[in-house]
Amino acid sequence: MLKKFIKRDDGATAIEYGLIAAGIAVAIVAAVFALGSQLNVFFNAVLAAF
């Protein structure tokens, strides 16, 4: 029974998917912070044009 428990890798796969999802979330947050001020300036310029 202990050997079966040690050989199982189901949890490792779930952790890997969790780490991938966390990395994607960090990339999205970084992109929003990097582009946020530029988008704000752009939309304010569009709003001022009307």
MOPAC internal coordinates of N, CA, C and O (Angstrom, degrees):
PM7 1SCF
backbone

  N    0.0000 0     0.00 0     0.00 0    0    0    0
  C    1.4588 1     0.00 0     0.00 0    1    0    0
  C    1.5302 1   110.78 1     0.00 0    2    1    0
  O    1.2310 1   120.23 1   139.37 1    3    2    1
  N    1.3196 1   117.16 1   -40.63 1    3    2    1
  C    1.4625 1   120.60 1   179.47 1    5    3    2
  C    1.5300 1   110.86 1   -66.25 1    6    5    3
  O    1.2310 1   120.17 1   142.21 1    7    6    5
  N    1.3273 1   117.28 1   -37.79 1    7    6    5
  C    1.4623 1   120.58 1   178.60 1    9    7    6
  C    1.5224 1   111.01 1   -63.84 1   10    9    7
  O    1.2310 1   120.20 1   139.18 1   11   10    9
  N    1.3332 1   117.22 1   -40.82 1   11   10    9
  C    1.4658 1   120.40 1   177.65 1   13   11   10
  C    1.5268 1   110.77 1   -62.44 1   14   13   11
  O    1.2310 1   120.99 1   138.79 1   15   14   13
  N    1.3290 1   115.71 1   -41.21 1   15   14   13
  C    1.4620 1   120.72 1  -179.30 1   17   15   14
  C    1.5273 1   110.87 1   -63.54 1   18   17   15
  O    1.2310 1   120.50 1   138.90 1   19   18   17
  N    1.3150 1   116.64 1   -41.10 1   19   18   17
  C    1.4680 1   120.60 1  -178.15 1   21   19   18
  C    1.5248 1   110.86 1   -69.80 1   22   21   19
  O    1.2310 1   119.99 1   144.64 1   23   22   21
  N    1.3302 1   117.62 1   -35.36 1   23   22   21
  C    1.4603 1   121.02 1  -177.22 1   25   23   22
  C    1.5290 1   113.54 1   -77.40 1   26   25   23
  O    1.2310 1   119.44 1   162.76 1   27   26   25
  N    1.3061 1   118.68 1   -17.24 1   27   26   25
  C    1.4650 1   120.71 1  -178.44 1   29   27   26
  C    1.5204 1   109.57 1   -68.83 1   30   29   27
  O    1.2310 1   120.89 1   -41.59 1   31   30   29
  N    1.3175 1   115.91 1   138.41 1   31   30   29
  C    1.4686 1   120.12 1   178.74 1   33   31   30
  C    1.5274 1   112.08 1  -128.07 1   34   33   31
  O    1.2310 1   119.97 1  -159.07 1   35   34   33
  N    1.3089 1   117.67 1    20.93 1   35   34   33
  C    1.4663 1   120.75 1   179.30 1   37   35   34
  C    1.5236 1   111.49 1   -61.58 1   38   37   35
  O    1.2310 1   120.36 1   137.22 1   39   38   37
  N    1.3128 1   116.92 1   -42.78 1   39   38   37
  C    1.4631 1   120.72 1  -179.25 1   41   39   38
  C    1.5073 1   112.39 1   -65.10 1   42   41   39
  O    1.2310 1   120.54 1   144.04 1   43   42   41
  N    1.3299 1   116.58 1   -35.96 1   43   42   41
  C    1.4654 1   120.17 1   179.54 1   45   43   42
  C    1.5253 1   110.48 1   -63.23 1   46   45   43
  O    1.2310 1   120.15 1   140.42 1   47   46   45
  N    1.3206 1   117.32 1   -39.58 1   47   46   45
  C    1.4585 1   120.37 1   178.83 1   49   47   46
  C    1.5188 1   110.90 1   -64.79 1   50   49   47
  O    1.2310 1   120.47 1   138.69 1   51   50   49
  N    1.3192 1   116.70 1   -41.31 1   51   50   49
  C    1.4630 1   120.06 1   178.99 1   53   51   50
  C    1.5267 1   110.63 1   -64.42 1   54   53   51
  O    1.2310 1   120.45 1   140.59 1   55   54   53
  N    1.3161 1   116.74 1   -39.41 1   55   54   53
  C    1.4665 1   119.90 1   178.58 1   57   55   54
  C    1.5307 1   110.39 1   -65.67 1   58   57   55
  O    1.2310 1   120.30 1   140.13 1   59   58   57
  N    1.3184 1   117.03 1   -39.87 1   59   58   57
  C    1.4662 1   120.06 1   178.45 1   61   59   58
  C    1.5211 1   111.23 1   -62.56 1   62   61   59
  O    1.2310 1   120.29 1   136.52 1   63   62   61
  N    1.3294 1   117.04 1   -43.48 1   63   62   61
  C    1.4647 1   119.43 1   177.33 1   65   63   62
  C    1.5284 1   110.98 1   -64.41 1   66   65   63
  O    1.2310 1   120.20 1   143.34 1   67   66   65
  N    1.2970 1   117.23 1   -36.66 1   67   66   65
  C    1.4602 1   120.76 1   176.66 1   69   67   66
  C    1.5121 1   112.02 1   -63.55 1   70   69   67
  O    1.2310 1   120.56 1   138.88 1   71   70   69
  N    1.3308 1   116.54 1   -41.12 1   71   70   69
  C    1.4624 1   120.29 1   178.24 1   73   71   70
  C    1.5301 1   111.64 1   -66.95 1   74   73   71
  O    1.2310 1   120.68 1   142.26 1   75   74   73
  N    1.3187 1   116.30 1   -37.74 1   75   74   73
  C    1.4699 1   119.64 1   176.85 1   77   75   74
  C    1.5236 1   110.54 1   -63.90 1   78   77   75
  O    1.2310 1   120.58 1   135.39 1   79   78   77
  N    1.3314 1   116.49 1   -44.61 1   79   78   77
  C    1.4693 1   120.60 1   178.86 1   81   79   78
  C    1.5256 1   110.88 1   -62.81 1   82   81   79
  O    1.2310 1   120.29 1   140.03 1   83   82   81
  N    1.3223 1   117.04 1   -39.97 1   83   82   81
  C    1.4636 1   120.31 1   178.72 1   85   83   82
  C    1.5260 1   110.57 1   -65.35 1   86   85   83
  O    1.2310 1   120.14 1   140.27 1   87   86   85
  N    1.3204 1   117.33 1   -39.73 1   87   86   85
  C    1.4636 1   120.66 1   178.20 1   89   87   86
  C    1.5155 1   112.06 1   -64.07 1   90   89   87
  O    1.2310 1   120.50 1   139.26 1   91   90   89
  N    1.3194 1   116.65 1   -40.74 1   91   90   89
  C    1.4637 1   120.62 1   177.54 1   93   91   90
  C    1.5233 1   110.36 1   -64.87 1   94   93   91
  O    1.2310 1   120.40 1   138.98 1   95   94   93
  N    1.3311 1   116.83 1   -41.02 1   95   94   93
  C    1.4659 1   120.62 1   178.94 1   97   95   94
  C    1.5233 1   110.85 1   -62.81 1   98   97   95
  O    1.2310 1   120.06 1   138.79 1   99   98   97
  N    1.3141 1   117.48 1   -41.21 1   99   98   97
  C    1.4662 1   121.04 1   178.75 1  101   99   98
  C    1.5258 1   109.98 1   -64.66 1  102  101   99
  O    1.2310 1   120.07 1   139.67 1  103  102  101
  N    1.3163 1   117.46 1   -40.33 1  103  102  101
  C    1.4643 1   120.60 1   178.58 1  105  103  102
  C    1.5199 1   111.21 1   -64.10 1  106  105  103
  O    1.2310 1   120.04 1   140.26 1  107  106  105
  N    1.3222 1   117.53 1   -39.74 1  107  106  105
  C    1.4716 1   120.82 1   178.87 1  109  107  106
  C    1.5200 1   110.56 1   -65.31 1  110  109  107
  O    1.2310 1   120.37 1   135.46 1  111  110  109
  N    1.3187 1   116.90 1   -44.54 1  111  110  109
  C    1.4735 1   120.59 1   179.56 1  113  111  110
  C    1.5284 1   110.14 1   -62.61 1  114  113  111
  O    1.2310 1   120.33 1   137.90 1  115  114  113
  N    1.3194 1   116.97 1   -42.10 1  115  114  113
  C    1.4701 1   120.11 1   179.10 1  117  115  114
  C    1.5210 1   111.02 1   -63.46 1  118  117  115
  O    1.2310 1   120.13 1   139.51 1  119  118  117
  N    1.3178 1   117.35 1   -40.49 1  119  118  117
  C    1.4625 1   120.60 1   179.09 1  121  119  118
  C    1.5249 1   111.32 1   -65.62 1  122  121  119
  O    1.2310 1   120.52 1   139.80 1  123  122  121
  N    1.3219 1   116.61 1   -40.20 1  123  122  121
  C    1.4711 1   119.77 1   179.12 1  125  123  122
  C    1.5207 1   110.40 1   -64.53 1  126  125  123
  O    1.2310 1   120.23 1   137.10 1  127  126  125
  N    1.3364 1   117.17 1   -42.90 1  127  126  125
  C    1.4594 1   119.03 1   178.43 1  129  127  126
  C    1.5265 1   111.46 1   -66.52 1  130  129  127
  O    1.2310 1   119.98 1   143.21 1  131  130  129
  N    1.3186 1   117.64 1   -36.79 1  131  130  129
  C    1.4620 1   120.51 1  -178.63 1  133  131  130
  C    1.5277 1   111.91 1   -71.09 1  134  133  131
  O    1.2310 1   120.19 1   142.19 1  135  134  133
  N    1.3167 1   117.23 1   -37.81 1  135  134  133
  C    1.4617 1   120.68 1  -176.26 1  137  135  134
  C    1.5180 1   113.69 1   -98.75 1  138  137  135
  O    1.2310 1   120.10 1   170.76 1  139  138  137
  N    1.3060 1   117.41 1    -9.24 1  139  138  137
  C    1.4619 1   121.12 1  -174.59 1  141  139  138
  C    1.5116 1   113.87 1   -57.99 1  142  141  139
  O    1.2310 1   120.26 1   131.66 1  143  142  141
  N    1.3229 1   117.11 1   -48.34 1  143  142  141
  C    1.4661 1   119.65 1  -177.56 1  145  143  142
  C    1.5222 1   111.04 1   -69.11 1  146  145  143
  O    1.2310 1   119.96 1   144.00 1  147  146  145
  N    1.3293 1   117.69 1   -36.00 1  147  146  145
  C    1.4646 1   120.59 1   178.30 1  149  147  146
  C    1.5230 1   110.94 1   -66.00 1  150  149  147
  O    1.2310 1   120.46 1   139.38 1  151  150  149
  N    1.3246 1   116.73 1   -40.62 1  151  150  149
  C    1.4623 1   119.60 1   177.67 1  153  151  150
  C    1.5170 1   111.25 1   -66.58 1  154  153  151
  O    1.2310 1   120.41 1   142.89 1  155  154  153
  N    1.3099 1   116.81 1   -37.11 1  155  154  153
  C    1.4628 1   120.87 1   177.97 1  157  155  154
  C    1.5306 1   110.55 1   -62.13 1  158  157  155
  O    1.2310 1   120.19 1   135.61 1  159  158  157
  N    1.3097 1   117.24 1   -44.39 1  159  158  157
  C    1.4659 1   121.43 1   178.23 1  161  159  158
  C    1.5255 1   109.95 1   -63.33 1  162  161  159
  O    1.2310 1   120.17 1   136.91 1  163  162  161
  N    1.3185 1   117.28 1   -43.09 1  163  162  161
  C    1.4648 1   121.61 1  -179.86 1  165  163  162
  C    1.5281 1   111.19 1   -61.28 1  166  165  163
  O    1.2310 1   120.32 1   130.92 1  167  166  165
  N    1.3321 1   117.00 1   -49.08 1  167  166  165
  C    1.4563 1   119.12 1  -177.73 1  169  167  166
  C    1.5254 1   112.05 1   -69.84 1  170  169  167
  O    1.2310 1   119.71 1   149.22 1  171  170  169
  N    1.3115 1   118.15 1   -30.78 1  171  170  169
  C    1.4586 1   119.89 1   174.84 1  173  171  170
  C    1.5283 1   110.63 1   -67.19 1  174  173  171
  O    1.2310 1   120.25 1   143.96 1  175  174  173
  N    1.3208 1   117.13 1   -36.04 1  175  174  173
  C    1.4735 1   120.66 1   177.10 1  177  175  174
  C    1.5334 1   110.11 1   -67.29 1  178  177  175
  O    1.2310 1   120.33 1   140.01 1  179  178  177
  N    1.3181 1   116.97 1   -39.99 1  179  178  177
  C    1.4542 1   119.94 1   177.52 1  181  179  178
  C    1.5303 1   110.24 1   -65.24 1  182  181  179
  O    1.2310 1   120.60 1   137.77 1  183  182  181
  N    1.3199 1   116.46 1   -42.23 1  183  182  181
  C    1.4527 1   120.73 1   178.68 1  185  183  182
  C    1.5359 1   111.47 1   -63.52 1  186  185  183
  O    1.2310 1   120.58 1   140.83 1  187  186  185
  N    1.3243 1   116.50 1   -39.17 1  187  186  185
  C    1.4736 1   119.90 1   179.13 1  189  187  186
  C    1.5147 1   112.01 1   -68.31 1  190  189  187
  O    1.2310 1   120.12 1   154.81 1  191  190  189
  N    1.3208 1   117.38 1   -25.19 1  191  190  189
  C    1.4627 1   120.06 1  -179.19 1  193  191  190
  C    1.5231 1   111.49 1   -71.73 1  194  193  191
  O    1.2310 1   120.14 1   158.35 1  195  194  193
  N    1.3106 1   117.33 1   -21.65 1  195  194  193
  C    1.4591 1   119.75 1   179.32 1  197  195  194
  C    1.4524 1   108.56 1   -92.41 1  198  197  195
  O    1.2310 1   120.10 1   180.00 1  199  198  197

